Amino acid sequence: MTRSGPHDQAARDAWAAYRRLQLLVDAEVARDLERESGLSMADYEVLAAVAGLASADTCVRVGGLAGKLQWAHGRLSRQLGRMERRGLIAREACELDGRGDDVLLTGSGRQAFEEATPGHLASIERHFGRALSEAQLAALVDIERAVSAASRSAG
């Protein structure tokens, strides 16, 4: 049964606004990233996640990377294949335990990520950060935390 009180309408309106905002900002930032670096948003997200997870003490496994990105395993595997063919990442046996593949940034992948990052951050600021006040930015972070906490408690 669908409820139709004022809060429910406000939630639907907020959802629609969120989707429009996400689509608009994602498209602008992705367009800038592609134009300035030749990387897709998916490429950049994978490079950033691998760079953030990589350490001498751990292996970056596809499953862990999929969880970090909140992507389906199949989607990530296809993306990694494309990136591997372009020389941005490599998959090698994990030297720490030999039980699975470690996803590694190649020299080209690390360079592409490092060169793309300043422009990517500038694009985020240009299409998102400058449009919002400090209070609005803080509210958005609070909203994400509340929705994430509700999702974790429901699941």
C-alpha positions in Angstrom: 0.0 0.0 0.0 1.4 3.4 -1.0 1.1 6.2 1.6 0.5 9.7 0.3 1.1 12.0 3.3 3.2 15.3 3.1 6.4 13.5 4.2 6.0 10.9 1.5 5.6 13.6 -1.2 8.6 15.4 0.2 10.6 12.2 0.1 9.6 11.6 -3.6 10.4 15.2 -4.5 13.8 14.9 -2.7 14.5 11.6 -4.5 13.8 13.2 -7.9 16.0 16.1 -7.1 18.8 13.8 -5.9 18.6 11.8 -9.2 18.7 15.0 -11.3 21.6 16.3 -9.3 23.5 13.0 -9.5 23.0 12.7 -13.3 23.9 16.3 -14.0 27.1 16.4 -11.9 28.3 12.9 -12.9 27.9 13.8 -16.6 29.8 17.1 -16.3 32.6 15.6 -14.2 32.9 12.6 -16.5 33.0 14.8 -19.6 35.8 16.9 -18.1 37.7 13.8 -17.0 37.5 12.2 -20.4 38.4 15.4 -22.2 41.4 16.3 -20.0 42.9 12.8 -19.2 41.3 10.3 -21.6 40.1 8.3 -18.6 36.5 7.3 -18.2 34.9 7.8 -14.8 35.0 4.0 -14.3 38.7 4.0 -15.1 39.4 6.8 -12.6 37.3 5.2 -9.9 39.1 1.9 -10.2 42.6 3.6 -10.3 41.7 5.6 -7.2 40.4 2.6 -5.3 43.4 0.4 -6.1 45.8 3.3 -5.2 43.9 3.7 -1.9 43.9 0.0 -1.0 47.4 -0.9 -2.2 50.0 -1.5 0.5 52.9 -3.8 1.1 50.9 -5.7 3.7 47.8 -6.6 1.7 46.7 -7.8 -1.7 44.0 -5.9 -3.6 41.6 -8.7 -4.5 38.9 -8.3 -7.0 36.2 -9.1 -4.4 37.6 -6.5 -2.0 37.8 -4.0 -4.8 34.2 -4.7 -5.9 33.1 -4.1 -2.3 35.0 -0.9 -2.0 33.5 0.4 -5.2 30.1 -1.1 -4.5 30.1 -2.7 -8.0 29.0 -6.1 -9.1 31.9 -8.6 -9.5 31.1 -9.1 -13.2 31.1 -5.4 -13.9 34.4 -4.9 -12.2 36.0 -7.9 -13.9 35.0 -6.5 -17.3 36.4 -3.1 -16.4 39.6 -4.6 -15.2 40.0 -6.5 -18.4 39.6 -3.3 -20.4 42.1 -1.5 -18.2 44.5 -4.4 -18.3 44.5 -4.4 -22.1 45.3 -0.7 -22.0 48.2 -1.2 -19.6 46.6 0.7 -16.7 46.5 -2.3 -14.2 47.9 -5.8 -14.0 46.7 -8.9 -12.2 49.3 -11.0 -10.6 49.4 -13.8 -8.1 49.4 -12.3 -4.6 52.9 -12.9 -3.2 51.7 -12.7 0.4 49.6 -15.9 0.3 49.5 -17.1 -3.3 45.7 -17.8 -3.0 44.5 -15.3 -5.6 45.2 -12.4 -7.9 46.4 -9.0 -6.7 45.2 -6.0 -8.7 48.1 -3.7 -9.2 48.6 -0.3 -10.8 51.1 -0.3 -13.6 53.5 2.6 -14.0 51.2 3.9 -16.7 48.2 3.5 -14.5 49.8 5.3 -11.6 50.9 8.1 -13.9 47.5 8.4 -15.5 45.8 8.5 -12.1 48.3 11.1 -10.7 48.0 13.3 -13.8 44.2 13.1 -13.9 43.6 13.8 -10.2 44.2 17.6 -10.1 41.8 18.2 -13.0 39.3 15.8 -11.6 39.2 17.6 -8.3 39.0 20.9 -10.0 36.0 19.6 -12.0 34.3 18.5 -8.8 34.8 21.9 -7.3 33.6 23.7 -10.5 30.4 21.6 -11.0 29.6 20.9 -7.4 31.5 22.4 -4.6 31.3 26.1 -5.6 27.5 25.9 -6.0 27.0 24.9 -2.4 27.6 26.7 0.9 29.6 25.1 3.7 26.3 24.4 5.5 24.8 22.7 2.4 28.0 20.6 2.0 27.8 19.5 5.7 24.1 18.8 5.4 24.8 16.6 2.3 27.4 14.6 4.3 24.9 14.2 7.2 22.2 13.0 4.7 24.5 10.4 3.3 25.4 9.1 6.8 21.8 8.9 7.8 20.8 7.0 4.7 23.8 4.7 4.9 23.1 3.9 8.6 19.5 3.2 7.8 20.5 0.9 5.0 23.0 -1.0 7.2 20.4 -1.5 10.0 17.7 -2.6 7.5 20.0 -5.1 5.8 
